[in-house]
Amino acid sequence: YNRLLGARPVDYRGRRSATVKAFGEAWTFSKYPRQMRVEVAADTAEVLARDDNGLPALLLNRVGEGKVIAALPLVEDAVAEVAEDRALRSRWAKWYSAVLQL
Protein backbone atom coordinates (compact mmCIF):
# COMPACT_ATOMS: atom_id res chain seq x y z
CA TYR A 1 0.00 0.00 0.00
CA ASN A 2 2.60 2.52 1.06
CA ARG A 3 5.06 1.59 -1.69
CA LEU A 4 2.39 1.62 -4.37
CA LEU A 5 0.62 4.84 -3.34
CA GLY A 6 3.68 6.58 -1.94
CA ALA A 7 1.71 7.63 1.13
CA ARG A 8 0.85 6.19 4.52
CA PRO A 9 -2.37 6.47 6.51
CA VAL A 10 -2.09 8.73 9.56
CA ASP A 11 -5.74 9.14 10.60
CA TYR A 12 -9.24 7.99 9.77
CA ARG A 13 -12.08 10.47 9.57
CA GLY A 14 -15.82 10.13 9.52
CA ARG A 15 -17.49 10.02 6.15
CA ARG A 16 -18.86 13.32 4.91
CA SER A 17 -19.10 15.04 1.58
CA ALA A 18 -16.02 16.88 0.46
CA THR A 19 -15.20 19.07 -2.49
CA VAL A 20 -11.97 18.64 -4.39
CA LYS A 21 -10.62 21.25 -6.80
CA ALA A 22 -8.81 19.48 -9.62
CA PHE A 23 -8.45 19.85 -13.37
CA GLY A 24 -10.03 23.31 -13.31
CA GLU A 25 -13.28 22.12 -11.70
CA ALA A 26 -14.79 21.50 -8.27
CA TRP A 27 -15.79 17.85 -7.72
CA THR A 28 -17.99 16.70 -4.84
CA PHE A 29 -17.51 13.27 -3.31
CA SER A 30 -19.63 11.64 -0.63
CA LYS A 31 -18.43 8.03 -0.62
CA TYR A 32 -15.18 6.54 0.55
CA PRO A 33 -13.79 3.04 1.00
CA ARG A 34 -14.99 1.44 4.25
CA GLN A 35 -17.30 4.43 4.83
CA MET A 36 -14.46 6.61 6.13
CA ARG A 37 -12.04 9.16 4.81
CA VAL A 38 -8.40 8.30 5.29
CA GLU A 39 -5.89 11.05 5.91
CA VAL A 40 -2.54 10.20 4.37
CA ALA A 41 0.94 11.64 4.65
CA ALA A 42 2.71 11.67 1.31
CA ASP A 43 6.14 10.11 1.33
CA THR A 44 7.11 9.71 -2.33
CA ALA A 45 3.72 10.66 -3.78
CA GLU A 46 2.85 14.05 -5.15
CA VAL A 47 -0.44 15.41 -3.83
CA LEU A 48 -2.29 16.63 -6.92
CA ALA A 49 -5.44 17.78 -5.14
CA ARG A 50 -6.77 18.24 -1.62
CA ASP A 51 -10.32 18.35 -0.37
CA ASP A 52 -11.92 21.39 1.23
CA ASN A 53 -10.51 20.29 4.62
CA GLY A 54 -6.97 20.19 3.26
CA LEU A 55 -6.77 16.38 3.19
CA PRO A 56 -5.01 14.79 0.21
CA ALA A 57 -7.59 13.48 -2.26
CA LEU A 58 -5.62 12.73 -5.43
CA LEU A 59 -2.10 11.29 -5.43
CA LEU A 60 0.47 10.57 -8.11
CA ASN A 61 3.36 8.24 -7.30
CA ARG A 62 6.11 7.18 -9.66
CA VAL A 63 6.95 3.49 -9.39
CA GLY A 64 9.69 2.16 -11.61
CA GLU A 65 8.96 3.47 -15.10
CA GLY A 66 5.24 3.87 -14.41
CA LYS A 67 2.86 6.03 -12.44
CA VAL A 68 0.20 5.20 -9.89
CA ILE A 69 -2.65 7.67 -9.66
CA ALA A 70 -4.93 7.21 -6.67
CA ALA A 71 -8.14 9.03 -5.88
CA LEU A 72 -8.94 8.49 -2.21
CA PRO A 73 -12.70 9.11 -2.55
CA LEU A 74 -14.73 6.64 -4.62
CA VAL A 75 -14.84 8.44 -7.97
CA GLU A 76 -16.95 5.78 -9.68
CA ASP A 77 -19.64 6.09 -7.01
CA ALA A 78 -19.82 9.84 -7.67
CA VAL A 79 -20.25 9.14 -11.38
CA ALA A 80 -22.92 6.51 -10.68
CA GLU A 81 -24.93 9.03 -8.64
CA VAL A 82 -25.39 11.21 -11.74
CA ALA A 83 -25.37 8.52 -14.42
CA GLU A 84 -28.93 9.25 -15.54
CA ASP A 85 -28.19 12.94 -16.16
CA ARG A 86 -26.36 13.15 -19.49
CA ALA A 87 -24.88 16.62 -18.83
CA LEU A 88 -23.50 15.66 -15.44
CA ARG A 89 -22.30 12.30 -16.71
CA SER A 90 -20.43 14.02 -19.54
CA ARG A 91 -18.80 16.35 -17.04
CA TRP A 92 -17.08 13.37 -15.44
CA ALA A 93 -15.47 12.53 -18.77
CA LYS A 94 -13.32 15.61 -18.14
CA TRP A 95 -12.05 14.02 -14.90
CA TYR A 96 -11.04 10.80 -16.63
CA SER A 97 -9.53 12.64 -19.59
CA ALA A 98 -7.42 14.78 -17.25
CA VAL A 99 -6.24 11.73 -15.30
CA LEU A 100 -5.15 10.07 -18.54
CA GLN A 101 -3.05 13.15 -19.35
CA LEU A 102 -1.02 12.87 -16.13
Secondary structure, DSSP 8 states (H G I E B T S, - for coil): -HHHHSEEEEEEEE---EEEEETTEEEEE---GGGEEEEEEESS-EEEEEBTTS-EEEEEEEETTEEEEEESS-HHHHHHHTTT-HHHHHHHHHHHHHHHH-
